[in-house]
Amino acid sequence: MTAAASRGVFALRYAYRTASVRGEHFYGHPAGCMDPWPIDYFTWVVLDGDRTVVVDAGFTPDTAGRRGDRPYLATPVDLLRRLGREPGDVSDLVLTHLHYDHTGFVGAYPAARIWLQRRELEFWSSPMARRGGFAHLLDPDDLATIRRLVDDGRVEVMEGDAAVAPGVGLHLVGGHTPGTQVVRVQTDDGVRVLASDASHFYANLGEDKPYGVVCDLPDMYRAFDRLRELAGPGGVVVPGHDPRVTERHLAVPGTGDLVIDLTATPPRG
């Protein structure tokens, strides 16, 4: 275990996939569509004193085994412990959307208030979500858990933007899914926008090229505009699946490249 952190924004790298190609990750038929294009899987943590906000819930080792070709590094729960926090310490769990790789440990944080957009919950509970182009993106067991948590009164079913805590805002952008939301964090080192799947890679936003899985293409472009607006001058947009996150920010000492401090950058030179 590393020393407990009291403040900061962190990415937890829990799995990866190397057998993917560029064509999966950019809408349409991009040049070099068969070029290798690896992908990492992250959840995120915002620490502010006694408050612990977890963003997304990853997928489980069992899910990795069923889906294949997703080498698993550590559970998000175990990586949280490397920051000195236990699952019971988590005050809030933000679900940016309900694809399988963001919901696997949704039931792992017993005291957390869960934040989810209403349109996201309604879409994945509808008959449309059972159609082939959508169904493979959902874990039905995770959705059942979420619905039980709604019935238990633990889910804040949102309609638009909200503040989870001082300096931590949720912003509905849509596009990738009907209710995709992103997280804006004001830190002592400037703004960090956790884009999740509103921009999987730096290149999606940087080149204005949406990801390959899009529910509403115009909303995906509007989401790019919103990310830039939320970051503002000097702010940093952190993509949801880019391995280069581990190159642009420093790992927490003692964690290898699994726990990344998003407010720390390597020295230039």
N, C-alpha and C positions, 0 to 999 in steps of 0.2 A: 504494500500500500504506500502511496505517496503522501506527503504532508497535506492536510486538509486545506483547501482553498476557501476563502471567504467571499471573494468577488470575482467576476469574470464571465466570459462567454467561451464555451468550449464545444468542439466537435468530437464525437465519439465514433471512431472508425471500427465497425464491428464485423464487416465482411467485404468481399470484393469479387469481381468477375473479370477475367481476362479474355474469355472467348466471346467477345462481342465486337461488332464492327461499326464503323462510322454511320452506315445507313440506318442503324437502329435508332440513332440519337438525334437525327436531324430530319425535319419534316420534308416529304417529297423524295426526290432522288438526287442526293448531293453528289458532287464530284468525289471520287475516291470512296464510294459507298462500301466497298469491301475492305477498306483499310482497317487494321486493328484499332480498336478504341476501347480501352479498359474502363471499368466503372467501379467506383467505391460506394459502399453503403454506410451512411452516417445517421446518428441521432445527435441532438444538441442539448446543451445544458446552460442555463443562465443562473449564476449564483449572485445573490445580493444579501449578505449577512446571513440571517437564519432562513431566508426564503430560497427555495430551490425550484426552478421552473425547468421541466424537461420538455423538449420539443420533439415530438414523434416517438414511436415505440418500436421501430425496427421490425425484423422478423426473427423467428426462433430457429435454433439449430434443426429442429424437425422440418420446418418449412424449407430450409436450405437443402436438406437431404432429398425432400420430395421434388423440388424444382431443379436440382442438379446444378453443377458448375458454379457454385457460390461458396468458395472456401470461407469457412467461418473462423473468426479470430477470437472473439470473446463476446459474451452477451452485453447488451447495453447496461444491464443492471450491474454486472461485474465491473464495467468501465466506470460507471457512476461511483462505485466504491473507491476507485483509485483517486477520486477527488475528495474522499473523506465523507461521502454522503451515503446513507442507506435508503432503500426504497421507501421506507416509512417517513423519511425526511422530506419527500417531494411534496410541495404544496400545490403545484399546478402541473398538469400535463396538457400540452397543446397538440392537437392532431391537425396537421396542415391539410391532410386529405386522407382518404380511406383506402388507398392501394395497400396491398398485402405487406409491402416492405416498410410500412409506416405504422402498423397496428399490432404487431405480434405480441408485445408485452403490455398491452393496454390495461390488463388487469393486475399488473405487478406492483402498482403504487397505491397502497391501501388508503392513504389519507388525501390523495390528490383530487383537486377539482379539475375536471376535464373540459377543455374548450374545443368546440366543434361547430362549424357552420351548419345552419339548418338545411340549406339547399344541398349540402354534401350528404348529410344523413338521409334526406328524402330521396335523393337520386339513387343511392346505393341500396335503398329499401324498396325501390320501384321495379316493375317488370323489365324495364329497359336494361337494368344492371345484369340481368340474366342472359342477355344477348351475347353472342360469341366474342365480339370485339371488346366487351367490357368484363365479362365474367371471369376471365383468367387473371384479371388484375386484382381481384377481391379474394380475401380469405373469409368464407362464410362463418367459420367459428369465431373469428375476431368480430365480425359484425354482430353476431348473436351476443357476444360479451358486451359490446358497446350498447346494444339495446337494453340489456339487463341493467347496465349502469345508468342509462337514461331513466329507467323505471325506478331505480333506487334514489334518484334525485341528485346524482353526482356529476351530471353532465350539464354544462352551461351551453345550451343550444342557442347559437348566436345568429343574428341577422345583421351582418355588416361588421364594421370595425369595433374594437373594444380594447380596453387596457387591462392587462392581467395584473400588472404591478406598476409602481412608478418607474417610468423609463422603459417599460416593456409593452409594446403595442402590437395588436393583431390587426391585419389588414386583408380584407377579402379582395382577391384578384381574379379568381376563376381561370378559365382557359384550359389548363391541363386537366382539371376536373371541374364540375360546376361550382364547387365550394372550396377550391384551393385558397388557402390563406398563407400569408407570409408574416414574419415576426421582425419588428424593428426594435433594436435595443440601443439605448443611449448609454455609452460607457464613458469612463474618464478619458479614453483614447479615441473618442469619436463614435460615430454611428456604425453599427453592424446590422445589416439586413440579412436575415436567414431566409434565403429564397426557397429552400426546399425544392420542390419540383416545378416551381414557376420558372426556374432556369437550372437544369440539371448540371450544366457545364459552364465554365467561363465563356466558352465560344458561343453558346446559345444566345446569351445576352449581348456579348461583345460583337458578334457578327449579325445580330438581329435575325437569328435563324431558330425558330421554335423546335422543341423536341419532337420526336417521332410520334409519341402518343399525345394526341390533342383532342379534347372534347369540343372546344370552340376556338377556331383559329383566330378570328378577330380579337377575342378576349385574351388569347395568348400574347398577341402583340401589345394589347393594352396593359397586360401584366408587366411586360418589359418596361413600358413607359412608367408604370407605377413604381417598379423597383428602382429605377433611376431617380425618380422624384423622392422616394422615401430615403434613399441614401444621401442625396444632396451632395454639394461640393465637399470632397474629402472623405465621404462615407465609403464603406466597403460592403459590397454585395457578395455574400458567401453562397456559392451554388450548392445544390443538393447532393451531387454525386461525383464531383470532379476529384480524381486522385491528386491533382495539383494543389488542392487545399493544404496537403501536407508539406508542400514545397514553399508555399507563400506565407505560412505561419509556422511557429515553433511548437514542437511537442512539449508537453509537460514532462519535466525530468523524471526518469524512471518508468515511463510508459511506452517506450519504443516510439512508434508512430501511430499509436492508437488513441491517445487523448491529446487533442490539439488546442492550444491556446489561441483563440481567434483575435486577441488583442496584441499578440506578440508576432513580430515579423523578423526574419533573418536580417543581419546587418548587410548593407550594400557595400560592394567593393570588389 
